[in-house]
Amino acid sequence: MRNLSIFVLGGAALLALPHGLSFSQQEILVFLTLNILLVSSYRLLTLTGEWSLAHVVIMGVGAYASALYTKELGIWVPVSILLGGATAALLAVFLSFPLFRMKGFYFLIGSFAAGEIIRLLWKRFRDPFGGAKGIKGIDPMPDFSIGIYDFDFFEPVSYYYLSVAVVAVCLWILWRIERSPVGLTFHAVHWQDRLAEASGVNLRAYRTLAFSIASGFAGISGALMAHYVGTINPTSFDVDLMVFVLTWAIVGGTATFYGPILGCVVLTVLNEIVLREMGFEQLRPLIYGLIMILSILFLPKGLESLVQKLASKRPGKGTPERSPAE
């Protein structure tokens, strides 16, 4: 009963959240929702112990693919979003053949190189990628009505509700994957790779599986963004955004499912409410870098460790449940 009450209250809060905000704040809320899916999908890859610098470019693959499916093939936008995610996942499978010959730091550098090659291809070919100017006039999500409410997806409130619904389903799927035997094997590949391999686990196959699933959900995030903004270009998915994703994950922590989400929300609020209002938005990369360093030095387990400490101090509560990765 208590869990149901929390679910109902949380749902009501999400529905009421955009009302009373300015138009620009409502747009920020849309991008925050999409970024939550992006950083949560990234965490799935980190479960295997690998950190990629191509995740934002993979997000762009989903955006470009969905945009082209609608513009060139006339595919219905909701279907093209799913196909965009599938295209990103398929590309990740192909990239896994060279990338997973490497591990650790070498995988990190290899993924960065692969991502930059993809971005250079977008810039080089005007047909079909639009070159450096990208793709403009991307088809929007078609409007529809439910009862007395008309969803106009040019409006940020309507697109926020759509994004929350899609992201909630995606997060539930990611959560179920992590709690499944496949997810537990991801943890084993990270923490006990030799023992897992001795037990018959194909390490490369499971790393590829995590990479492709994470890429698929990143592609959906990118496709949702493309059909909201209406235009994309190679600079929309550059290394700057990848640094922000890394910062969200590190500051929030990756030992729990909610850690990266917490990092994304806290740092977005910090940027949009504190830095922008104080006129320090241009210094965001510098401030983010400082926050990352301070987090590594003084809060190595991320903001999620503070939540766990507070939960353990509540009256009648024992030690909070820990992730298999801890």
C-alpha positions in Angstrom: 0.0 0.0 0.0 2.8 2.4 0.9 4.6 1.7 -2.4 1.4 2.4 -4.3 1.0 5.7 -2.4 4.5 6.7 -3.3 3.9 5.8 -7.0 0.7 7.9 -7.1 2.3 10.9 -5.4 5.3 10.7 -7.7 3.1 10.5 -10.8 1.1 13.5 -9.6 4.3 15.4 -9.0 5.6 14.7 -12.5 2.3 15.8 -14.0 2.2 19.0 -12.1 5.9 19.8 -12.4 5.8 21.8 -15.7 2.9 24.0 -14.7 3.9 27.3 -13.2 7.3 27.3 -15.0 8.3 29.6 -17.8 8.5 28.4 -21.4 12.3 28.2 -21.3 12.2 26.2 -18.0 9.6 23.8 -19.5 12.0 23.2 -22.4 14.8 22.6 -19.9 12.5 20.0 -18.3 12.1 18.2 -21.6 15.9 18.0 -22.2 16.4 16.9 -18.6 14.0 14.0 -19.1 15.8 12.9 -22.2 19.2 13.3 -20.5 18.0 11.0 -17.7 17.5 8.3 -20.3 20.8 9.0 -21.8 22.8 8.7 -18.6 20.8 5.7 -17.4 21.5 3.8 -20.6 25.2 4.8 -20.2 25.2 3.2 -16.8 24.2 -0.1 -18.2 27.4 -0.2 -20.2 29.5 0.6 -17.1 28.1 -2.5 -15.4 30.5 -4.5 -17.5 33.4 -2.3 -16.4 33.7 -0.4 -19.7 33.4 3.4 -20.1 32.8 4.7 -23.6 33.4 8.1 -25.1 31.1 7.4 -28.0 27.8 7.2 -26.2 26.7 10.7 -27.2 27.6 10.1 -30.8 25.6 6.9 -30.6 22.7 9.0 -29.4 23.3 11.1 -32.5 23.0 8.0 -34.7 19.5 7.4 -33.3 18.7 11.1 -34.0 20.0 11.1 -37.6 18.5 7.7 -38.4 15.0 8.6 -37.1 15.1 12.0 -38.9 16.1 10.3 -42.2 13.5 7.6 -41.8 10.8 10.2 -41.6 12.1 12.6 -44.2 13.4 10.2 -46.8 11.1 7.2 -46.3 8.0 8.8 -44.9 7.9 6.5 -41.9 5.5 7.5 -39.1 7.4 9.3 -36.4 6.7 7.0 -33.4 7.9 4.1 -35.5 11.0 6.0 -36.7 12.0 6.7 -33.1 12.0 3.0 -32.3 13.9 2.3 -35.6 16.4 5.0 -34.6 17.1 3.2 -31.4 17.4 -0.1 -33.3 19.8 1.5 -35.8 22.0 2.8 -32.9 22.0 -0.7 -31.3 22.9 -2.4 -34.6 25.8 0.1 -35.2 27.0 -0.7 -31.7 27.2 -4.4 -32.6 29.4 -3.6 -35.6 31.6 -1.3 -33.5 32.0 -4.0 -30.9 34.1 -6.2 -33.2 37.1 -3.8 -33.2 36.4 -2.1 -29.9 36.1 -5.1 -27.7 39.5 -6.3 -28.8 40.6 -3.6 -26.3 39.8 -3.1 -22.6 39.9 -0.3 -20.1 41.8 2.8 -21.2 42.3 1.4 -24.7 38.6 0.8 -25.1 38.0 4.4 -23.9 40.3 5.9 -26.5 39.1 3.5 -29.2 35.5 4.5 -28.6 36.4 8.2 -28.8 38.1 7.6 -32.1 35.1 5.6 -33.4 32.7 8.4 -32.4 34.8 11.1 -34.0 34.9 9.1 -37.3 31.1 8.9 -37.3 30.9 12.7 -36.7 33.3 13.4 -39.5 31.2 11.3 -41.8 28.2 13.4 -40.9 30.2 16.5 -41.7 31.7 15.2 -44.9 28.5 13.9 -46.7 25.9 16.5 -47.5 23.7 13.7 -48.9 22.0 12.4 -46.8 23.4 13.8 -43.6 23.4 17.5 -44.6 27.1 18.1 -44.0 28.1 20.5 -41.3 24.7 22.2 -41.3 23.0 18.9 -40.5 19.3 18.1 -41.1 16.6 20.7 -40.8 12.9 20.6 -40.9 12.6 17.2 -39.2 9.1 16.0 -38.9 7.5 16.6 -35.5 5.6 14.1 -33.4 2.0 14.0 -34.8 -0.6 15.7 -32.5 -3.4 13.7 -30.9 -6.0 14.0 -28.2 -6.9 12.0 -25.1 -10.2 12.9 -23.6 -10.3 16.7 -23.1 -6.6 17.1 -23.4 -5.0 18.0 -26.8 -1.4 17.1 -27.2 0.3 19.8 -29.3 3.9 18.6 -29.5 5.2 22.0 -30.5 4.5 22.9 -26.9 7.1 21.8 -24.3 4.4 20.7 -21.8 2.9 18.2 -24.2 6.3 16.9 -25.2 7.4 16.7 -21.6 4.5 14.4 -20.9 5.4 12.2 -23.9 9.0 12.1 -22.9 8.2 11.2 -19.3 6.0 8.3 -20.5 8.6 7.0 -23.0 11.5 7.4 -20.6 9.6 5.8 -17.7 9.0 2.7 -19.8 12.7 2.6 -20.9 13.9 3.0 -17.4 11.6 0.2 -16.2 13.1 -2.0 -19.0 16.7 -1.1 -18.0 15.9 -1.8 -14.3 14.4 -5.2 -15.2 17.5 -6.0 -17.3 19.8 -5.2 -14.5 17.8 -7.4 -12.0 17.7 -10.3 -14.5 20.3 -13.1 -14.8 21.7 -11.2 -17.7 22.2 -8.1 -15.6 23.9 -10.1 -12.8 26.2 -11.6 -15.4 27.1 -8.0 -16.5 28.3 -7.4 -12.9 30.2 -10.7 -12.9 32.0 -9.7 -16.2 33.1 -6.5 -14.4 34.1 -7.8 -11.0 35.0 -11.4 -11.5 35.8 -11.7 -15.2 38.2 -14.6 -15.0 35.9 -16.6 -12.7 32.9 -15.8 -15.0 34.9 -16.9 -18.1 36.0 -20.1 -16.3 32.2 -20.7 -15.6 31.5 -20.6 -19.4 30.5 -16.9 -19.7 31.5 -15.4 -23.1 32.9 -12.1 -21.9 33.0 -10.4 -25.3 29.4 -11.5 -26.1 28.1 -10.0 -22.8 30.0 -6.8 -23.2 28.7 -6.5 -26.8 25.2 -7.1 -25.5 25.5 -4.4 -22.8 27.0 -2.0 -25.4 24.2 -2.6 -27.9 21.3 -2.3 -25.4 22.8 0.9 -23.9 23.2 2.3 -27.4 19.7 1.4 -28.4 18.2 3.4 -25.5 20.6 6.3 -26.2 19.4 6.2 -29.8 15.8 6.5 -28.6 16.8 9.5 -26.5 18.5 11.1 -29.5 15.5 10.4 -31.7 13.1 12.0 -29.2 15.3 15.1 -29.1 15.5 15.4 -32.9 11.8 15.3 -33.4 11.3 18.0 -30.7 14.1 20.4 -31.8 13.5 19.9 -35.5 17.1 20.2 -36.5 20.3 18.4 -35.7 24.0 18.7 -36.8 27.3 17.1 -35.9 28.1 19.7 -33.2 24.9 18.6 -31.3 26.7 15.4 -30.3 30.2 16.5 -29.7 32.6 15.6 -26.9 31.4 18.5 -24.7 28.1 16.8 -24.1 30.0 13.5 -23.5 32.0 15.2 -20.7 28.7 16.3 -19.1 27.4 12.7 -19.3 30.5 11.4 -17.6 30.2 14.1 -15.0 26.6 13.2 -14.2 27.5 9.5 -13.9 30.6 10.1 -11.7 29.1 12.7 -9.4 25.9 10.7 -9.0 27.6 7.4 -8.7 27.1 4.2 -10.7 26.7 1.6 -8.0 22.9 2.1 -7.9 20.3 2.5 -10.6 19.3 6.0 -9.3 22.8 7.3 -8.9 23.4 8.7 -12.4 19.8 10.1 -12.5 20.5 11.9 -9.2 23.7 13.4 -10.7 22.0 14.5 -13.8 19.1 16.2 -11.9 21.4 17.9 -9.4 23.9 19.2 -11.9 21.1 20.4 -14.3 19.5 22.3 -11.5 22.9 23.7 -10.6 23.5 24.8 -14.1 20.1 26.2 -15.0 19.1 27.8 -11.7 22.5 28.8 -10.1 25.0 29.3 -12.9 22.6 30.8 -15.5 21.1 33.2 -13.0 24.5 34.3 -11.7 25.8 34.7 -15.3 28.4 31.9 -15.0 26.9 29.7 -17.7 29.9 30.2 -20.0 32.1 28.8 -17.2 30.1 25.6 -17.0 32.8 23.3 -18.4 35.3 24.7 -15.9 32.9 24.4 -13.0 31.8 20.9 -14.1 35.5 19.8 -14.2 36.0 21.2 -10.7 33.0 19.4 -9.4 34.2 16.2 -10.9 37.6 16.5 -9.3 36.1 17.4 -5.9 33.7 14.5 -6.2 36.4 12.0 -6.9 38.5 13.3 -4.0 35.9 13.8 -1.3 32.8 11.8 -2.5 34.3 8.9 -4.5 31.0 6.8 -4.3 28.9 9.7 -5.6 25.8 11.4 -4.3 24.1 8.0 -4.0 26.4 7.3 -1.0 24.8 10.2 0.8 21.3 8.9 0.1 22.4 5.5 1.4 23.8 7.0 4.6 20.6 9.0 5.2 18.5 5.9 4.6 20.6 3.8 7.0 20.1 6.5 9.8 16.3 6.5 9.6 14.6 4.9 12.7 13.8 1.3 12.2 15.9 1.0 9.0 18.8 -1.3 8.6 21.6 -1.1 6.1 20.2 -0.2 2.7 20.3 -2.8 0.0 23.6 -2.6 -2.0 24.1 -3.2 -5.7 25.8 -6.4 -6.8 28.6 -4.2 -8.0 29.5 -3.1 -4.5 
